[in-house]
Structure formats: C-alpha cells, structure tokens
Amino acid sequence: MSLKVKTLCIVLILLIVYVAVHGFMHRFIFIPGFLYLEQREAEKNMNRPLEAFKREMHHLSALVHDWSSWDDTYNYMDTGDSSYISSNLSPIVTYEVNTLNLMVLCDSKGKVVWRKAVDLESRKDIPLPEIPETVIPLEHPFLRIDPGNGNDKDHKTMGFIKTSMGPMMVAARAILKSNNEGPSRGTFIMGRFISGEVIREMNIQTDVPFSIVPVNIDGPGVKPELKDLISGKTERFFDAADRNNLYLYTMIKDIGGVPLFLIKVTMAREILNKGLQTLKYSMVSIVAAGFLILLLMLLLLHKTILNPLSVLTRHAIEVEETGNIASRLDFNRNDEIGTLAQRFDSMLVKLAEVRNELLDQSYYSGLAGIASDILHHSGNILMPMHQKIVSLQDLCRNIPKENIHKAMEEMEKGGLDPDRENNLKRFLLLSIREMDKTFDQTVQALGDLEQHSREIEQIMGGLEKFSRASATGRNLVPETLLYEACSRLPDDLRKSCRIRFQPGTKTLPEIKAEPVVLVQVFSALLCQSATLAVSAAGETNKAEVLVEGRIDGERAGRPVRISISGNGSLIASTDMKSLFARHYLGESSGVFHPSLHWCSNVVSAMGGELSVSNNDHGTVFDLVLPQGGDV
C-alpha cells in the first residue's frame, strides 16, 4: 500500500471518527432528548381522554343526582304512583334527551322497582342480562354507595361495566328528597353505552385521536408489554415500533376492579421526525465540512511530503529493477526528506563498492567450500586404504620364507632318509597352501585399493570441472544453470536415474548471480535427489528426479522457486535437520558434490532460502531465489 493511500486512509479514519463522535452525540444525547419531549407530549395526550371520560362520568353522576334527589322520585319509591312512571321513566324522549341507555330504581333492600334498557338508534327496549331484573344483591357495586363526606347529597358511585352491547358508563345515587335529606329510600342507577358516536365526540373535544380496544391478553401476537399492562404490572405502555405514529395504551377497569378495555391513543411522531430531520441536516453539514478539510489536508500533504516521497520511491524502484546504482536524486531540500535523499545517494555509492567486493568473494568462497569438502571426503577414503595397506604388510610378514628356503636347500642336497624327506614335502605342501590363501587375500585387498583409487579420481575430476569455471557475474536463466549442473552428474547416476524438467522451468525469469556458485548448488541438490531416488527404486524400477520451477506469488517480490525431488525417496522428519549439518555428505554416490551445509549458507548470502520436505512424490529440495537480485 502506497504512502498516499495510507495517508488517505488515516485522514478518512479521522473523518470517520469525527463523524462517529457527532453521530454518538446525536444518538445518545439529542435523540433521547427528542424522545423525552415526545413522551412528555404523549403523556399529556393520554391524560386528555382520561379526563374526558371523567367529565362524562361526572356529568352522568350529576344527571343521576338531579333525578335521585327529587321529591317526585322519593314519593314514588313510597307510593308506587304509576303517573310518575308514565310521565318520567317510560317515554323514549327521556332517554334520547339525556343520552341514556339504562334507568334502574331499586329500594333499600335491592329489589328492582323499575328497570329499562333501550337502544337509542332503534328506539327499542333491549335485554341487558348483566343488570338483574328482580333483585340486585346488597354487595353489588351499584348499591355500595360512597358515603362521601358524611352528607347524603354526596352519596354516589360511578364507573364502567361490561355488557353484551359493549362497555357502559354507569352512575348510582341514593334516592333522597329535593333538599338532599333522607332517609334514603333506595338507589337510582343510570347508564350510557360507550358507543362509536360517543368516542367520536370525545375525539373532537380532546383533539386527540383515540379508540377503545378490547382486553385480549391471550390473543395471538399480543406484546409482552400489553400483557404487563393488562395484568396490572404497569400503568401505561408506549409502543414506539412505528416510525410515523406513537401508540399509547392505558387500562380502564370496571366498577368491580376487573380489566374492561384499553384506551389506545394515536399520536403522530412530529417531534421525533422533525428532530431527526434536523439531525440529518446537521450530519450532512458535518460530513461536507469534513470532506472539505480532508481535501485541503491532502493537497497540502501531497505538495510538501507525498510527492517528494513518491519521487524518492520511484528512484529506489528504478535502481532495484535496472541495477543502475550510479543514478542519483540530487534533491535540493533542507528538511528531513532532503536529508534522506542525500543519504540514499551516499548509500548507493557505498553499495557499488560492496557489491564489487562480494562478487569476488562469492567465487573464492565457493572454491574454499569445495576444497574443505574434498579434504574431508578424501580423508574418509584414505583411512580405509591405509588400513588395507597395513593388512597387506602383515600378510607378507607372516609368510615363512626362510624355513621354505632351508627346506628346499636340504631336499636339493639329497641323501635324506625317507621319513625326513616326507616331513619336508609335507611342510612345503602346507606352506604352498597357506601362501595360496595369502595370495587370494592380497588380490582382494588390491581390488579394494583400486576402487578407492577410482573414487579419488572421480573427486579430482569433479574438482577439475569446478576449477575450470571462472567468476563472472551476469544475468542468466535458471534453466541454463540446471542443464549445466546435470552435465556434471556422474555417468552411473545419469544412466540409472532420469532427470525430467517441468515446462515451468523454461519460463523462469533471469537471475543475476555467480554461475559457478549456483551450478555447484544445483549439482549438489540433483546429486542428492538422484542418489535417494536410485536407493528407493532398487534394481527393478527406474529412478526419476523431477525439476519444477515457478514464480512464488505468495511471497513479497515474487521470487523464483525451484523444486528438485526424487521419486519414492522419503527422509524422516527427525533426519532432515542433519542434512544441513557441517560435513554431512548425504547418501554415498561415489562422486564428490558440495555439502548441503555450504549450499544453504551460499543461498542465504544470495538473499534466498533452501529447505527440504516430503510430499507425495518424495523428498523435495526447495530453492527460493530473488528475481534479478545481486549476488
């Protein structure tokens, strides 16, 4: 990622943090404030329908008081005069004018003296089973008149009841004289249905849209908050799930304290929506200002820092790709970037000097490593040769030459008795047999010495090939070096093992390296893999070494990866570390090749990596080298 992109990302992150802080303040400070104002307004709107119901209830209670504290009603409860009924209670006009659906008169014992329920729309009597027709129990809420302040005129009760025709407002008063004096002769009860028309009038009066909702705590989809409201755990429920409207619920209980219906108030969320709109404009202005500041900062950073750094970066990449370390920046700046450019130019001068020294040292270090390995390998061969020579000397010393000569001289003189002559013949025969055995052992020991001599000749031949190579650093393709390394393999390995190159090796990019050093490394890896493959294949199967090449895209710089593996050859994981130990020469192949310890050190000096692992094909040597790198 370039520095420009990183700078842009940093500034964008700062802008995001800036916007996020304001968004946090909007979300957790401003919006809760709008919600608080909205809730306060909602509570006011909820109180208006409740107050409207209270007013209606008080109006109904006042109407009952007019009829119950009246001498005509008081006398009727004593005399039962039918004219009172015909002129006051029976006419439908009485119910229509007062908007009443129920009138009930009962005496002080609860006996129903008069009862009538009507439907104002059809102007007909209706059955109302919830109101007893004969006797109202004394413990019924209608008859439990609130004593008020102890005055008969304050004795009253009011509330709601559930009927088959819907909820009804009811009010009850003690039947007294017109001067509100008693004793009471019973109870006067009036009721009014909470019809749709009543709700519409109350909506107009309160200027609050509300409705009544039946209590259905067990219905599907009932929200837990509504259940808590119905069960009495809460007094009100604010449903804010809708973005445009806020729904408020409160519980209305009947005259006996049982949940009867819910009042549902619908309130448009103007406060919140207006607040959100305002916050939206605020966030837009904040983001716009942030982007303006971002552009100004980027322009200033580009002119003062990013552009000079881009020039310095392009110069460094150009030097890396072309290898032209003689190029210079020549920045005329007095700040840190100018100092960095000057130091970079100075570094290139020193790098050119060091590179020339390393090119010379890499060649001689390769030959020194080879010489060290040759001495070690030759010592391993000369040790058994010395032991066999000593054994030949011991065999020769043990031959009884003097005794044989004396026996032969004695027999040449003649004149021996038969027993002496037979003993001398037997001695000579045994000596000849012993010398025959010694001769066979001598021939075998000389054959072993001849084999060791050939091994030394092969080592010297390999050294001669390497010694003819000259130290020249140039751009070479890996395939050329691999073919040259294959040509240096001994004849027996080339005959018993097939070297197969994958197509990817032909397309590998050039590597700037010391040819003699890399050829030594490739030769060692090919020889080691071929020896392992021949050992694993046995006499019946054909051994094979596979050479693969590709660009390693997973690594930085896309280096060249060359894999050399022998089929069927597997090295235990515990033995892999010893492959790169000093003086470890691997499987004996009868030919000299550089040690893997030296190969690993040389590859590391080139900026590469040498490793070994096992896969389905066999043991794999992976050689990773940088493209166009200086060695």
FIFILO-445908 format. One record per residue (C-alpha): residue number from 1; chain; x, y, z. Coordinates in steps of 0.2 Angstrom, whole numbers, m for minus. Layout:
BEGIN
  num  cadena      X      Y      Z
  NUM       A      X      Y      Z
...
This chain:
BEGIN
  num  cadena      X      Y      Z
    1       A      0      0      0
    2       A      7     17     m5
    3       A     10     31      7
    4       A     m3     41     m2
    5       A    m16     28      1
    6       A    m11     26     19
    7       A    m12     45     22
    8       A    m29     45     13
    9       A    m34     30     24
   10       A    m28     39     40
   11       A    m37     55     36
   12       A    m53     46     31
   13       A    m52     36     48
   14       A    m50     53     57
   15       A    m65     59     47
   16       A    m75     44     51
   17       A    m70     46     70
   18       A    m76     64     69
   19       A    m92     59     61
   20       A    m94     45     73
   21       A    m92     56     88
   22       A   m105     68     82
   23       A   m116     53     77
   24       A   m114     46     95
   25       A   m119     63    102
   26       A   m134     63     91
   27       A   m139     45     95
   28       A   m136     46    114
   29       A   m139     64    118
   30       A   m150     73    105
   31       A   m162     59    100
   32       A   m165     54    118
   33       A   m170     72    121
   34       A   m182     72    107
   35       A   m189     56    114
   36       A   m191     63    131
   37       A   m201     78    124
   38       A   m211     66    113
   39       A   m215     56    128
   40       A   m220     71    139
   41       A   m232     76    125
   42       A   m238     58    124
   43       A   m242     58    142
   44       A   m252     74    140
   45       A   m262     67    126
   46       A   m265     51    136
   47       A   m272     61    150
   48       A   m285     71    139
   49       A   m295     55    135
   50       A   m295     50    153
   51       A   m300     67    159
   52       A   m314     67    145
   53       A   m321     50    152
   54       A   m320     58    170
   55       A   m330     73    164
   56       A   m343     62    155
   57       A   m344     51    171
   58       A   m347     67    182
   59       A   m360     73    170
   60       A   m369     57    171
   61       A   m367     57    190
   62       A   m374     75    191
   63       A   m389     69    180
   64       A   m392     55    192
   65       A   m392     67    206
   66       A   m405     78    198
   67       A   m417     63    197
   68       A   m412     54    213
   69       A   m413     70    224
   70       A   m431     74    219
   71       A   m447     73    229
   72       A   m457     65    215
   73       A   m444     51    214
   74       A   m444     50    233
   75       A   m463     49    234
   76       A   m464     36    220
   77       A   m452     24    230
   78       A   m465     25    244
   79       A   m482     26    235
   80       A   m478     17    218
   81       A   m488     30    209
   82       A   m489     25    190
   83       A   m491     43    184
   84       A   m473     45    189
   85       A   m468     31    178
   86       A   m478     36    163
   87       A   m473     54    163
   88       A   m454     52    168
   89       A   m447     34    165
   90       A   m457     27    151
   91       A   m456     40    137
   92       A   m441     36    125
   93       A   m439     55    124
   94       A   m432     55    141
   95       A   m418     43    136
   96       A   m415     52    120
   97       A   m414     70    128
   98       A   m402     64    141
   99       A   m392     51    130
  100       A   m396     37    142
  101       A   m397     19    138
  102       A   m402     12    156
  103       A   m413     18    171
  104       A   m414      7    186
  105       A   m423     10    203
  106       A   m422     m2    217
  107       A   m427      0    235
  108       A   m415      0    250
  109       A   m416    m20    250
  110       A   m410    m21    232
  111       A   m427    m25    225
  112       A   m429    m19    207
  113       A   m444     m7    207
  114       A   m441     m1    189
  115       A   m429     m6    175
  116       A   m427     m1    157
  117       A   m413     m3    144
  118       A   m416      5    127
  119       A   m406      6    110
  120       A   m406     24    105
  121       A   m404     21     87
  122       A   m418      8     85
  123       A   m428     16    100
  124       A   m432     m1    106
  125       A   m430    m10    123
  126       A   m416    m22    123
  127       A   m412    m36    135
  128       A   m397    m32    147
  129       A   m393    m48    156
  130       A   m379    m40    166
  131       A   m392    m29    176
  132       A   m403    m40    187
  133       A   m422    m39    184
  134       A   m428    m43    201
  135       A   m416    m40    215
  136       A   m399    m33    215
  137       A   m388    m40    229
  138       A   m383    m28    243
  139       A   m365    m32    240
  140       A   m366    m27    222
  141       A   m355    m11    217
  142       A   m371     m2    212
  143       A   m378     m2    230
  144       A   m361      1    238
  145       A   m364     20    238
  146       A   m349     30    243
  147       A   m353     40    259
  148       A   m343     55    253
  149       A   m341     67    267
  150       A   m355     60    278
  151       A   m368     70    269
  152       A   m382     61    260
  153       A   m380     73    245
  154       A   m363     66    242
  155       A   m368     48    242
  156       A   m364     41    225
  157       A   m355     28    215
  158       A   m349     28    197
  159       A   m339     18    185
  160       A   m339      6    170
  161       A   m347    m11    167
  162       A   m346    m24    154
  163       A   m362    m28    144
  164       A   m367    m39    129
  165       A   m369    m22    120
  166       A   m352    m16    124
  167       A   m344     m6    139
  168       A   m356      6    148
  169       A   m354     21    160
  170       A   m365     19    175
  171       A   m368     31    190
  172       A   m379     27    205
  173       A   m386     39    218
  174       A   m396     37    234
  175       A   m414     42    232
  176       A   m417     57    243
  177       A   m428     72    245
  178       A   m426     88    234
  179       A   m416     96    249
  180       A   m404     80    249
  181       A   m411     74    265
  182       A   m416     57    269
  183       A   m418     44    275
  184       A   m413     36    258
  185       A   m427     25    250
  186       A   m416     16    238
  187       A   m404     19    223
  188       A   m406     27    206
  189       A   m395     20    193
  190       A   m392     27    176
  191       A   m381     20    161
  192       A   m374     26    145
  193       A   m366     15    132
  194       A   m348     20    126
  195       A   m353     20    108
  196       A   m343     25     92
  197       A   m353     41     92
  198       A   m348     45    110
  199       A   m329     41    106
  200       A   m330     52     90
  201       A   m337     67    101
  202       A   m324     64    114
  203       A   m310     64    100
  204       A   m317     81     94
  205       A   m317     88    112
  206       A   m300     82    116
  207       A   m292     85     99
  208       A   m283     68    102
  209       A   m287     53     91
  210       A   m290     38    102
  211       A   m300     22    102
  212       A   m305      9    114
  213       A   m298     m9    112
  214       A   m305    m24    120
  215       A   m294    m33    133
  216       A   m287    m49    124
  217       A   m272    m55    135
  218       A   m272    m72    127
  219       A   m274    m67    109
  220       A   m260    m71     97
  221       A   m247    m58     94
  222       A   m251    m49    110
  223       A   m235    m40    115
  224       A   m227    m43    132
  225       A   m229    m25    137
  226       A   m248    m26    134
  227       A   m249    m41    145
  228       A   m240    m32    159
  229       A   m252    m18    157
  230       A   m267    m29    157
  231       A   m261    m39    172
  232       A   m258    m23    182
  233       A   m239    m23    182
  234       A   m238     m7    173
  235       A   m250      8    171
  236       A   m246     13    153
  237       A   m237      6    138
  238       A   m229     17    125
  239       A   m227      7    108
  240       A   m214     16     98
  241       A   m211      2     85
  242       A   m219     13     71
  243       A   m208     27     64
  244       A   m223     38     60
  245       A   m235     36     74
  246       A   m233     33     93
  247       A   m247     22    101
  248       A   m251     24    119
  249       A   m261     12    130
  250       A   m269     13    147
  251       A   m281      1    156
  252       A   m299      5    161
  253       A   m306     m6    174
  254       A   m325     m9    178
  255       A   m334     m4    193
  256       A   m328    m21    201
  257       A   m309    m18    198
  258       A   m309    m30    183
  259       A   m299    m25    167
  260       A   m313    m19    155
  261       A   m305    m11    140
  262       A   m289     m2    134
  263       A   m288     16    128
  264       A   m277     17    113
  265       A   m271     35    109
  266       A   m263     38     92
  267       A   m250     52     91
  268       A   m241     57     76
  269       A   m222     57     79
  270       A   m219     75     73
  271       A   m207     80     87
  272       A   m195     65     84
  273       A   m197     66     65
  274       A   m193     85     65
  275       A   m179     82     76
  276       A   m172     68     65
  277       A   m173     79     50
  278       A   m164     92     59
  279       A   m150     80     65
  280       A   m149     73     47
  281       A   m146     91     40
  282       A   m133     93     54
  283       A   m124     77     49
  284       A   m124     82     31
  285       A   m116     98     35
  286       A   m103     90     47
  287       A    m98     77     33
  288       A    m97     90     20
  289       A    m86    101     31
  290       A    m76     86     35
  291       A    m73     81     17
  292       A    m68     99     13
  293       A    m55     99     27
  294       A    m49     82     20
  295       A    m46     89      3
  296       A    m37    103      9
  297       A    m26     92     20
  298       A    m22     80      6
  299       A    m17     94     m6
  300       A     m5    101      7
  301       A      2     84     11
  302       A      4     80     m7
  303       A     14     96    m11
  304       A     25     95      5
  305       A     28     77      9
  306       A     19     64     m3
  307       A     25     70    m19
  308       A     44     71    m14
  309       A     42     54     m6
  310       A     35     47    m22
  311       A     50     53    m32
  312       A     61     45    m19
  313       A     51     29    m20
  314       A     51     28    m39
  315       A     70     31    m39
  316       A     73     17    m27
  317       A     62      5    m38
  318       A     71     10    m53
  319       A     88      6    m45
  320       A     81    m11    m40
  321       A     74    m16    m57
  322       A     88     m9    m68
  323       A    103    m12    m56
  324       A    109      6    m61
  325       A    116     11    m44
  326       A    125     25    m52
  327       A    109     35    m53
  328       A    107     50    m41
  329       A     92     60    m34
  330       A    101     77    m31
  331       A     87     84    m20
  332       A     89    102    m15
  333       A     79    102      1
  334       A     84    107     19
  335       A     71     96     28
  336       A     71     78     33
  337       A     66     72     15
  338       A     81     81      8
  339       A     92     73     21
  340       A     85     56     17
  341       A     88     58     m2
  342       A    106     63      1
  343       A    109     48     12
  344       A    101     37     m1
  345       A    114     44    m14
  346       A    128     41     m2
  347       A    122     23      2
  348       A    122     19    m17
  349       A    140     24    m18
  350       A    145     13     m4
  351       A    134     m1    m11
  352       A    143     m1    m28
  353       A    159     m4    m19
  354       A    152    m18     m8
  355       A    144    m26    m22
  356       A    161    m27    m32
  357       A    169    m35    m16
  358       A    155    m48    m14
  359       A    156    m53    m32
  360       A    175    m58    m30
  361       A    172    m66    m13
  362       A    157    m77    m18
  363       A    168    m85    m31
  364       A    183    m89    m19
  365       A    171    m94     m5
  366       A    164   m107    m17
  367       A    181   m114    m21
  368       A    186   m114     m2
  369       A    170   m123      2
  370       A    173   m136    m11
  371       A    191   m138     m5
  372       A    185   m141     13
  373       A    173   m154      7
  374       A    186   m163     m4
  375       A    198   m164     10
  376       A    185   m171     22
  377       A    179   m183      8
  378       A    196   m188      3
  379       A    201   m192     21
  380       A    186   m203     23
  381       A    193   m213      8
  382       A    211   m213     13
  383       A    208   m220     30
  384       A    202   m237     24
  385       A    216   m238     11
  386       A    229   m236     25
  387       A    221   m250     35
  388       A    221   m262     20
  389       A    239   m257     16
  390       A    244   m262     34
  391       A    234   m278     32
  392       A    244   m282     16
  393       A    260   m279     26
  394       A    255   m291     40
  395       A    251   m304     27
  396       A    268   m303     19
  397       A    277   m303     35
  398       A    268   m319     41
  399       A    275   m330     26
  400       A    289   m342     32
  401       A    301   m338     18
  402       A    317   m343     27
  403       A    310   m360     33
  404       A    304   m364     15
  405       A    321   m359      8
  406       A    330   m370     20
  407       A    318   m385     17
  408       A    321   m383     m2
  409       A    340   m382      0
  410       A    340   m398     11
  411       A    330   m408     m2
  412       A    342   m402    m16
  413       A    357   m409     m7
  414       A    348   m426     m6
  415       A    354   m441      4
  416       A    339   m439     16
  417       A    331   m454     25
  418       A    313   m457     19
  419       A    305   m450     35
  420       A    314   m434     34
  421       A    310   m432     16
  422       A    292   m435     19
  423       A    291   m422     33
  424       A    300   m409     22
  425       A    287   m412      7
  426       A    273   m411     19
  427       A    280   m394     26
  428       A    282   m387      9
  429       A    264   m393      4
  430       A    256   m384     19
  431       A    267   m368     16
  432       A    261   m368     m3
  433       A    243   m369      3
  434       A    245   m355     16
  435       A    253   m344      3
  436       A    239   m348     m9
  437       A    226   m341      4
  438       A    238   m326      7
  439       A    238   m323    m12
  440       A    219   m323    m13
  441       A    218   m310      2
  442       A    231   m299     m7
  443       A    221   m299    m23
  444       A    205   m294    m14
  445       A    214   m280     m4
  446       A    222   m274    m20
  447       A    205   m273    m28
  448       A    198   m263    m14
  449       A    213   m251    m16
  450       A    209   m250    m34
  451       A    191   m245    m30
  452       A    196   m232    m18
  453       A    209   m225    m31
  454       A    194   m223    m44
  455       A    184   m214    m31
  456       A    198   m202    m28
  457       A    200   m200    m47
  458       A    181   m195    m48
  459       A    183   m182    m34
  460       A    198   m175    m43
  461       A    188   m175    m59
  462       A    174   m165    m51
  463       A    186   m153    m44
  464       A    194   m151    m61
  465       A    177   m146    m68
  466       A    173   m133    m55
  467       A    191   m127    m56
  468       A    189   m123    m75
  469       A    174   m111    m71
  470       A    178    m93    m70
  471       A    170    m80    m58
  472       A    158    m70    m70
  473       A    143    m61    m63
  474       A    129    m59    m77
  475       A    111    m62    m80
  476       A    107    m80    m83
  477       A     91    m90    m84
  478       A     90   m104    m71
  479       A     86   m117    m84
  480       A    104   m115    m92
  481       A    112   m117    m75
  482       A    102   m133    m71
  483       A    107   m141    m88
  484       A    125   m137    m84
  485       A    123   m145    m67
  486       A    115   m160    m75
  487       A    130   m162    m86
  488       A    142   m164    m71
  489       A    132   m178    m63
  490       A    142   m195    m64
  491       A    139   m207    m78
  492       A    132   m220    m67
  493       A    119   m208    m60
  494       A    113   m202    m77
  495       A    111   m220    m83
  496       A    101   m226    m68
  497       A     91   m210    m65
  498       A     81   m200    m77
  499       A     81   m181    m75
  500       A     64   m173    m80
  501       A     61   m155    m82
  502       A     43   m147    m80
  503       A     38   m134    m93
  504       A     38   m121    m80
  505       A     57   m121    m79
  506       A     58   m114    m96
  507       A     48    m98    m92
  508       A     58    m93    m76
  509       A     64    m75    m76
  510       A     83    m71    m76
  511       A     93    m71    m61
  512       A    109    m61    m59
  513       A    121    m72    m50
  514       A    138    m81    m49
  515       A    136    m95    m61
  516       A    149   m106    m54
  517       A    141   m105    m36
  518       A    124   m108    m42
  519       A    129   m123    m53
  520       A    138   m130    m38
  521       A    122   m129    m28
  522       A    111   m136    m42
  523       A    123   m150    m44
  524       A    123   m154    m25
  525       A    104   m155    m25
  526       A    102   m165    m41
  527       A    115   m177    m35
  528       A    107   m179    m18
  529       A     90   m182    m25
  530       A     96   m194    m38
  531       A    105   m204    m25
  532       A     90   m205    m14
  533       A     79   m210    m29
  534       A     91   m224    m35
  535       A     92   m230    m17
  536       A     72   m230    m16
  537       A     69   m238    m33
  538       A     80   m253    m31
  539       A     86   m264    m46
  540       A     69   m266    m54
  541       A     61   m249    m55
  542       A     68   m234    m64
  543       A     73   m219    m53
  544       A     67   m202    m58
  545       A     71   m184    m52
  546       A     58   m170    m56
  547       A     64   m152    m58
  548       A     50   m139    m56
  549       A     50   m120    m57
  550       A     38   m107    m54
  551       A     35    m89    m48
  552       A     31    m89    m29
  553       A     17    m76    m29
  554       A     13    m78    m11
  555       A     30    m70     m6
  556       A     35    m52     m7
  557       A     44    m48    m23
  558       A     38    m64    m32
  559       A     54    m74    m30
  560       A     59    m89    m41
  561       A     55   m106    m33
  562       A     65   m121    m40
  563       A     59   m138    m33
  564       A     70   m154    m35
  565       A     63   m171    m29
  566       A     67   m189    m31
  567       A     53   m201    m34
  568       A     49   m213    m19
  569       A     63   m206     m8
  570       A     57   m201      9
  571       A     68   m194     23
  572       A     62   m195     41
  573       A     57   m178     48
  574       A     70   m181     63
  575       A     84   m183     50
  576       A     80   m168     39
  577       A     90   m156     51
  578       A    105   m166     49
  579       A    105   m164     30
  580       A    112   m146     33
  581       A    124   m151     46
  582       A    143   m147     43
  583       A    152   m161     34
  584       A    136   m171     30
  585       A    138   m178     13
  586       A    121   m187     12
  587       A    119   m204      3
  588       A    135   m210     m4
  589       A    135   m209    m23
  590       A    154   m212    m26
  591       A    156   m195    m33
  592       A    160   m178    m25
  593       A    147   m164    m23
  594       A    146   m149    m11
  595       A    138   m151      6
  596       A    121   m145      9
  597       A    128   m135     24
  598       A    138   m125     11
  599       A    124   m124     m1
  600       A    112   m117     12
  601       A    125   m104     18
  602       A    128    m98      0
  603       A    109    m97     m4
  604       A    106    m87     11
  605       A    120    m75      6
  606       A    111    m73    m10
  607       A     95    m67     m1
  608       A     87    m84     m4
  609       A     81    m99      6
  610       A     85   m118      5
  611       A     73   m130     13
  612       A     68   m149     12
  613       A     52   m158     15
  614       A     42   m173     10
  615       A     27   m174     m2
  616       A     18   m187    m12
  617       A     32   m188    m25
  618       A     46   m190    m12
  619       A     59   m179     m4
  620       A     59   m161    m11
  621       A     73   m148    m10
  622       A     65   m131    m12
  623       A     77   m117    m18
  624       A     70    m99    m17
  625       A     80    m85    m26
  626       A     75    m67    m28
  627       A     72    m61    m46
  628       A     86    m51    m53
  629       A     95    m50    m36
  630       A    113    m45    m34
  631       A    124    m59    m28
